[in-house]
Structures are given as structure tokens and as C-alpha cells.
Amino acid sequence: MIPLITHTPRLLLLAASRALLTAELHKPQYFPVLLGAALPTDWPPGRHTREAMTYSLEQLTAGGRTAAGWYGWYALRKAEGEVPRTLIGAGGFMGPPDAAGLAEIEFSIAAEWRGQGLGTELVAGLVQQAAATGMVLQLVAHTATADLPAQHVLAGNGFEPEGTTPDGRLRFERAVTPAADAALGAAGA
């Protein structure tokens, strides 16, 4: 099992659980209570669609404990001054890495929180999480050719463009160096 929480300077990244996804999908009034965070007015953002939530819930249900941390993650802005802890985005992995250590990530930031470097911080946290597992050696991400902010976020996290997919999206990749203590995390997997 991989760690299910990580921190960046301004964010708390929390792995989606069956309880959180069920609340988000079916009992949205309980979702912010379970998270202990305020929601932005335009939740859910971008690629964090009902289909993505349903997929993550199905994978977590089928995979049990070993699937935890390999799908959705919530990005919560830490409380600061008068601003309470707030859900600002979502991201995560599309599943565990393949036999070669390749995993795919996605991310979305709520509109009112864009332009503050939080997308870059979210992706940095996902890269950190991938390294902590000791299982991921390469990360891939896809973005629309017109999505310059997402491309900037990926480039800021060491991803390099590697061509175009058949559906016209840009493919970005970066190597991942397992963390020094990753052997402990991988042994528990």
C-alpha cells in the first residue's frame, strides 16, 4: 500500500477513498464535511468529471487496499488567515504503473484558484508521490494543444513534450527517481 497523503508548501494532497467518492457522486452535501474543507463554486473542475469519479470508485472497489492511492487525489489549499482549508483541484494517476514502471497522471484546478501556481504544486506533489512508491520510473501526461497553462505546469515539473497522440493531444513524459526510502513503501505494497 502506498502513502495516501502528502504535503506541498501550500497543499494537502489526499488520496480519494471509496467514502469520499461515494459522497462526491451521491451525497454531495456530505462531501465537504468528510473532506473538512470548503468547496469552490465551480466544483468539479475540468477533467474531474462524474465519469472520472465513477471510474476511480470502481477501481478502488475492485482493487481494495492495493488500489488505494493509484487513482484520484484531492488537492486542498491549507488554511491561511481568513481563508479556510479549501478544495482547489483534483488529480491523480490513471492506475498503478505498468511492468516497465510507466504511470499516467492527470490534474485539474478549479477556475477561481488558477494562475496562482497551485497546478504546478499539485503536479509536483503527484511526482513526489510517484517517487515515494518506488514503483514508478516514468510519468506520462496528456493535454490539449490549446491548453497552454497545463503545458506550462507540466514543463515546470520537468515533463518534456514527446509528440502527439492519435486523438491530437500532446504527450508529455518525465523520468522519476525513486525516493531514498521508497524500498520501504514498495515492500509494503
Wavefront OBJ file of the C-alpha trace (Angstrom):
o trace
v 0.000 0.000 0.000
v 1.355 3.449 -0.879
v 1.089 6.550 1.332
v -2.353 8.149 0.979
v -1.493 11.702 1.985
v 1.284 14.083 1.032
v 2.072 17.745 1.589
v 3.467 20.517 -0.549
v 4.130 24.026 0.788
v 0.515 25.183 0.298
v -1.393 21.980 -0.387
v -2.518 18.838 1.341
v -2.947 16.042 -1.206
v -5.364 13.352 -0.098
v -5.928 10.089 -1.969
v -9.544 9.537 -2.922
v -11.296 6.868 -0.894
v -14.472 4.961 -1.577
v -16.245 7.032 1.102
v -15.143 10.362 -0.399
v -16.001 9.358 -3.967
v -19.381 7.952 -2.922
v -20.195 11.193 -1.122
v -18.994 13.320 -4.032
v -21.108 11.335 -6.502
v -24.242 10.568 -4.494
v -24.345 12.712 -1.336
v -22.665 15.984 -2.325
v -23.933 17.749 0.811
v -21.674 15.455 2.897
v -18.626 15.670 0.655
v -17.135 18.916 2.084
v -17.880 17.685 5.618
v -15.933 14.465 5.031
v -13.065 16.442 3.471
v -13.102 19.052 6.217
v -12.802 21.701 3.520
v -14.778 24.388 1.732
v -15.650 23.765 -1.923
v -15.059 26.210 -4.765
v -18.161 27.469 -6.535
v -17.298 25.688 -9.799
v -16.627 22.209 -8.400
v -15.848 19.801 -10.080
v -13.180 21.254 -12.377
v -12.099 20.234 -15.869
v -11.248 16.562 -16.204
v -12.591 15.666 -12.769
v -15.888 14.556 -14.284
v -18.567 12.193 -12.990
v -17.132 9.584 -15.340
v -13.654 10.003 -13.836
v -15.065 9.794 -10.307
v -17.083 6.685 -11.188
v -14.023 5.059 -12.769
v -11.929 5.737 -9.656
v -14.668 4.393 -7.386
v -14.987 1.228 -9.479
v -11.211 0.679 -9.456
v -10.950 1.246 -5.704
v -13.860 -1.128 -5.099
v -12.379 -3.848 -7.310
v -8.780 -3.412 -6.169
v -9.270 -2.958 -2.443
v -6.330 -1.770 -0.372
v -3.783 -2.320 -3.141
v -5.647 0.133 -5.409
v -5.630 2.934 -2.823
v -3.552 5.893 -3.975
v -3.385 4.804 -7.613
v -6.401 6.781 -8.803
v -7.890 10.125 -7.771
v -6.304 12.633 -5.397
v -7.860 15.767 -3.921
v -5.811 18.968 -3.644
v -6.748 21.005 -0.586
v -5.338 24.502 -0.052
v -4.138 24.699 3.537
v -5.971 27.210 5.723
v -4.304 30.603 5.818
v -5.522 33.682 7.653
v -9.215 34.167 6.952
v -9.252 31.586 4.140
v -10.327 28.150 5.399
v -8.928 24.883 4.080
v -10.427 24.697 0.590
v -10.621 22.030 -2.102
v -8.937 23.650 -5.112
v -8.335 20.812 -7.517
v -8.057 17.149 -8.282
v -5.545 14.971 -9.987
v -4.007 11.587 -9.708
v -2.917 8.513 -11.501
v -4.827 6.539 -14.102
v -3.852 3.367 -12.266
v -0.746 1.586 -10.994
v 2.379 1.642 -13.138
v 2.818 -0.990 -15.835
v 5.582 -3.606 -15.767
v 8.080 -1.033 -17.097
v 7.234 1.446 -14.299
v 5.166 3.812 -16.503
v 2.195 5.608 -14.914
v -0.087 8.329 -16.247
v -1.245 11.420 -14.355
v -3.997 13.996 -14.861
v -4.884 17.185 -12.991
v -7.484 19.949 -12.901
v -7.680 23.169 -10.889
v -10.918 24.993 -10.070
v -11.210 28.217 -12.108
v -11.126 30.583 -9.134
v -7.793 29.085 -7.978
v -5.950 29.141 -11.314
v -2.996 31.408 -12.002
v -1.516 31.033 -8.503
v 0.948 28.207 -9.160
v -1.279 25.644 -7.447
v -1.463 23.404 -10.524
v 2.325 23.301 -10.592
v 2.339 22.458 -6.895
v -0.314 19.741 -7.347
v 1.684 18.054 -10.114
v 4.877 18.366 -8.022
v 3.051 16.558 -5.220
v 1.981 13.777 -7.591
v 5.559 13.413 -8.842
v 6.716 13.274 -5.205
v 4.080 10.622 -4.513
v 5.155 8.582 -7.543
v 8.775 8.684 -6.355
v 7.729 7.659 -2.836
v 6.172 4.442 -4.128
v 9.456 3.184 -5.553
v 7.397 1.606 -8.349
v 7.141 4.472 -10.862
v 10.103 5.120 -13.153
v 8.379 7.228 -15.822
v 5.340 9.509 -15.779
v 3.246 10.499 -18.772
v 0.582 13.202 -19.078
v -1.602 14.377 -21.955
v -3.032 17.801 -22.655
v -4.891 19.603 -25.396
v -2.694 21.514 -27.836
v -4.535 24.727 -26.904
v -4.144 24.234 -23.126
v -1.055 26.381 -22.633
v -1.446 26.666 -18.826
v -1.421 22.849 -18.450
v 1.617 22.631 -20.728
v 3.353 25.248 -18.574
v 2.523 23.269 -15.401
v 3.959 20.095 -16.898
v 7.100 21.833 -18.182
v 7.576 23.424 -14.738
v 7.653 19.927 -13.280
v 10.249 18.518 -15.642
v 7.895 16.983 -18.211
v 9.025 17.240 -21.812
v 6.860 17.085 -24.946
v 7.101 13.692 -26.639
v 4.772 14.043 -29.610
v 1.074 13.914 -30.315
v -1.440 11.159 -29.605
v -3.741 9.797 -32.351
v -6.577 11.930 -30.920
v -4.487 15.112 -31.285
v -3.432 15.650 -27.663
v 0.147 16.453 -26.699
v 2.057 13.767 -24.807
v 4.497 14.780 -22.063
v 6.898 12.498 -20.192
v 9.398 12.681 -17.369
v 11.631 10.227 -15.566
v 11.046 9.553 -11.874
v 13.837 8.751 -9.449
v 12.559 6.559 -6.622
v 12.874 8.217 -3.216
v 15.660 7.009 -0.946
v 13.135 5.392 1.415
v 10.936 4.068 -1.419
v 12.038 0.491 -0.759
v 10.055 0.637 2.486
v 6.906 1.732 0.651
v 7.337 -0.812 -2.143
v 7.930 -3.628 0.337
v 4.563 -2.925 1.923
v 2.760 -2.924 -1.419
l 1 2 3 4 5 6 7 8 9 10 11 12 13 14 15 16 17 18 19 20 21 22 23 24 25 26 27 28 29 30 31 32 33 34 35 36 37 38 39 40 41 42 43 44 45 46 47 48 49 50 51 52 53 54 55 56 57 58 59 60 61 62 63 64 65 66 67 68 69 70 71 72 73 74 75 76 77 78 79 80 81 82 83 84 85 86 87 88 89 90 91 92 93 94 95 96 97 98 99 100 101 102 103 104 105 106 107 108 109 110 111 112 113 114 115 116 117 118 119 120 121 122 123 124 125 126 127 128 129 130 131 132 133 134 135 136 137 138 139 140 141 142 143 144 145 146 147 148 149 150 151 152 153 154 155 156 157 158 159 160 161 162 163 164 165 166 167 168 169 170 171 172 173 174 175 176 177 178 179 180 181 182 183 184 185 186 187 188 189
